[in-house]
Amino acid sequence: MSNTVDIAIIGAGLAGRLLAYRLSQLNYDIDLYEANQLDIKTSAQQLSAAAFTAAGMIAPISEAIDADLDTYFLGKSSLKLWPQIIRELNLSGDKKIAYQQNGSLIICHHQDQAELTHFTRKVHRLSQTCDAKFKTLDATDIKALEPDLEGNFSTGLLLEEEANIDNRHLMHALLQQCLANQVHLIDQATVSVTNNCVTHQHKSQTYQWVFDCRGVGAKAQLPNLRGVRGEVLRVESTEISLSRPVRLMHPRYQLYLVPKPNRQFVIGATQIESEDTSPMSVQSMLELCSALYSINPAFSQARILEQNTNLRPAFIDNKPQVIVRDQLVSINGLFRHGFLVAPAIIDSVVNWLQGKNCPNQARLFSFLEH
Ligand SMILES: Cc1cc2nc3c(=O)[nH]c(=O)nc-3n(C[C@H](O)[C@H](O)[C@H](O)COP(=O)(O)OP(=O)(O)OC[C@H]3O[C@@H](n4cnc5c(N)ncnc54)[C@H](O)[C@@H]3O)c2cc1C
């Protein structure tokens, strides 16, 4: 039975798809607008959404080192919610979404030991204010966890609770399930939004609620929003396998290497204060490739499948926000933490819409006068 509230969701990126999925389970009437053309039969990539460029790490402790405790707590809530979402999607999908909670491995080369020591101190401090769990590792432990890193690293850190997800498969499965739940998808529709009114090609339609999930696409309406450039490589290696994301500490940049299905890896990511979406620079390519080679020289024979750049949507404080103004709700500023925080945010938004207790309201919501 259809819920009588009619809703528009603008943007079929991570926030938009997850919200459409959750609300469609509750039988709301939903129009989902997306600027791009979506191929719903295949897993065709929609690279303009940051969600497709992302590495798919769900890493509350690693990220809290440079973020704040709100992000950490949203991440911890999301870590509880992801397994249920994946279970539900896997029930109807023909292929299981790769989701692993094997922790993240933090390592460094001998000459960069000071970076790892500094990182470890920060993790230790975090573990005193909240329940962040970690283990220090020696060469034998590293070899036991990741045999393909043998011999190259003598100390490390395991952040046991951290997870990673095949983000592209997840996005595909979310869309499929939205469509199965009768969400009305309107793609190739770059729309504008005012309060509860959505305008596309000079035609306007009003809704009871409009949820703006346009990421950087909402910049004109949210003056404090900015895009932060990130660059990643996707490579394929038949010689190396890893069971968890690896972060390589380095004095100038932090790098991560995330295993994906089909012997693929995503290595990233630069964080540059620029809204330039032109292709990867030679400098970034050199840094990412030499980091790969330094993790294991066998990566020299890996094949570069893709180089991608995209913008992370961020507010001034790099924290996510849910901004309610009349019947327009903006969910934005997920920055480099979309997969880390989105389930907790969407859960809060759905609870709020239903008038239920909303645990993260103070952390996330602001209510603006018209
Ligand atoms: C290089 C890189 C690596 C990342 N790695 C990670 C990671 O490992 N872990 C993690 O948690 N996060 C990561 N992120 C961050 C994560 O991808 C983002 O936080 C997340 O995708 C933001 O979700 P969103 O739905 O707000 O925006 P998006 O995913 O960008 O989606 C916005 C959607 O809105 C659509 N749109 C825009 N304007 C309009 C319009 N006018 N009309 C209709 N549709 C419109 C766009 O086409 C797009 O589909 C990474 C990001 C980048 C760039």
The ligand as an SDF file (V2000), in Angstrom:
LIG
                    3D

 53 58  0  0  0  0  0  0  0  0999 V2000
   38.4830   10.1460   -4.9020 C   0  0  0  0  0  0  0  0  0  0  0  0
   37.4370    9.9020   -3.8540 C   0  0  0  0  0  0  0  0  0  0  0  0
   37.5880    8.8490   -2.9450 C   0  0  0  0  0  0  0  0  0  0  0  0
   36.6220    8.6310   -1.9540 C   0  0  0  0  0  0  0  0  0  0  0  0
   36.7690    7.5690   -1.1050 N   0  0  0  0  0  0  0  0  0  0  0  0
   35.8700    7.3680   -0.0980 C   0  0  0  0  0  0  0  0  0  0  0  0
   36.0030    6.2770    0.7960 C   0  0  0  0  0  0  0  0  0  0  0  0
   36.9110    5.4430    0.6710 O   0  0  0  0  0  0  0  0  0  0  0  0
   35.1140    6.1560    1.8220 N   0  0  0  0  0  0  0  0  0  0  0  0
   34.0830    7.0570    1.9970 C   0  0  0  0  0  0  0  0  0  0  0  0
   33.3240    6.9040    2.9560 O   0  0  0  0  0  0  0  0  0  0  0  0
   33.9140    8.0900    1.1240 N   0  0  0  0  0  0  0  0  0  0  0  0
   34.7730    8.2680    0.0970 C   0  0  0  0  0  0  0  0  0  0  0  0
   34.6170    9.3030   -0.7820 N   0  0  0  0  0  0  0  0  0  0  0  0
   33.5280   10.2630   -0.5430 C   0  0  0  0  0  0  0  0  0  0  0  0
   32.1770    9.8190   -1.0920 C   0  0  0  0  0  0  0  0  0  0  0  0
   32.3190    9.3750   -2.4150 O   0  0  0  0  0  0  0  0  0  0  0  0
   31.2090   11.0130   -1.0250 C   0  0  0  0  0  0  0  0  0  0  0  0
   31.1640   11.4740    0.3110 O   0  0  0  0  0  0  0  0  0  0  0  0
   29.8020   10.6330   -1.4320 C   0  0  0  0  0  0  0  0  0  0  0  0
   29.7770   10.0510   -2.7190 O   0  0  0  0  0  0  0  0  0  0  0  0
   28.8860   11.8660   -1.4190 C   0  0  0  0  0  0  0  0  0  0  0  0
   27.5790   11.3930   -1.7150 O   0  0  0  0  0  0  0  0  0  0  0  0
   26.4800   12.3510   -2.3520 P   0  0  0  0  0  0  0  0  0  0  0  0
   25.2910   11.4920   -2.6030 O   0  0  0  0  0  0  0  0  0  0  0  0
   26.3320   13.5580   -1.4820 O   0  0  0  0  0  0  0  0  0  0  0  0
   27.1230   12.8770   -3.7280 O   0  0  0  0  0  0  0  0  0  0  0  0
   27.4020   12.0770   -5.0610 P   0  0  0  0  0  0  0  0  0  0  0  0
   27.7250   10.6590   -4.7610 O   0  0  0  0  0  0  0  0  0  0  0  0
   28.4060   12.8830   -5.8050 O   0  0  0  0  0  0  0  0  0  0  0  0
   26.0160   12.1130   -5.8520 O   0  0  0  0  0  0  0  0  0  0  0  0
   25.4030   13.3150   -6.2730 C   0  0  0  0  0  0  0  0  0  0  0  0
   24.4790   12.9880   -7.4450 C   0  0  0  0  0  0  0  0  0  0  0  0
   23.6630   14.1290   -7.7280 O   0  0  0  0  0  0  0  0  0  0  0  0
   23.5630   14.2630   -9.1480 C   0  0  0  0  0  0  0  0  0  0  0  0
   23.2370   15.6610   -9.4640 N   0  0  0  0  0  0  0  0  0  0  0  0
   24.0300   16.7540   -9.3100 C   0  0  0  0  0  0  0  0  0  0  0  0
   23.3700   17.8760   -9.7010 N   0  0  0  0  0  0  0  0  0  0  0  0
   22.1420   17.4780  -10.1110 C   0  0  0  0  0  0  0  0  0  0  0  0
   20.9910   18.1720  -10.6180 C   0  0  0  0  0  0  0  0  0  0  0  0
   20.9670   19.5150  -10.7660 N   0  0  0  0  0  0  0  0  0  0  0  0
   19.8920   17.4610  -10.9370 N   0  0  0  0  0  0  0  0  0  0  0  0
   19.8670   16.1050  -10.7910 C   0  0  0  0  0  0  0  0  0  0  0  0
   20.9280   15.3980  -10.3120 N   0  0  0  0  0  0  0  0  0  0  0  0
   22.0450   16.0790   -9.9580 C   0  0  0  0  0  0  0  0  0  0  0  0
   24.9460   13.8280   -9.6440 C   0  0  0  0  0  0  0  0  0  0  0  0
   24.9260   13.4720  -11.0180 O   0  0  0  0  0  0  0  0  0  0  0  0
   25.2160   12.6420   -8.7240 C   0  0  0  0  0  0  0  0  0  0  0  0
   24.7000   11.4350   -9.2680 O   0  0  0  0  0  0  0  0  0  0  0  0
   35.5110    9.5220   -1.8270 C   0  0  0  0  0  0  0  0  0  0  0  0
   35.3520   10.5440   -2.7640 C   0  0  0  0  0  0  0  0  0  0  0  0
   36.2880   10.7400   -3.7690 C   0  0  0  0  0  0  0  0  0  0  0  0
   36.0730   11.8400   -4.7640 C   0  0  0  0  0  0  0  0  0  0  0  0
  1  2  1  0
  2  3  1  0
  2 52  2  0
  3  4  2  0
  4  5  1  0
  4 50  1  0
  5  6  2  0
  6  7  1  0
  6 13  1  0
  7  8  2  0
  7  9  1  0
  9 10  1  0
 10 11  2  0
 10 12  1  0
 12 13  2  0
 13 14  1  0
 14 15  1  0
 14 50  1  0
 15 16  1  0
 16 17  1  0
 16 18  1  0
 18 19  1  0
 18 20  1  0
 20 21  1  0
 20 22  1  0
 22 23  1  0
 23 24  1  0
 24 25  2  0
 24 26  1  0
 24 27  1  0
 27 28  1  0
 28 29  2  0
 28 30  1  0
 28 31  1  0
 31 32  1  0
 32 33  1  0
 33 34  1  0
 33 48  1  0
 34 35  1  0
 35 36  1  0
 35 46  1  0
 36 37  1  0
 36 45  1  0
 37 38  2  0
 38 39  1  0
 39 40  1  0
 39 45  2  0
 40 41  1  0
 40 42  2  0
 42 43  1  0
 43 44  2  0
 44 45  1  0
 46 47  1  0
 46 48  1  0
 48 49  1  0
 50 51  2  0
 51 52  1  0
 52 53  1  0
M  END
$$$$
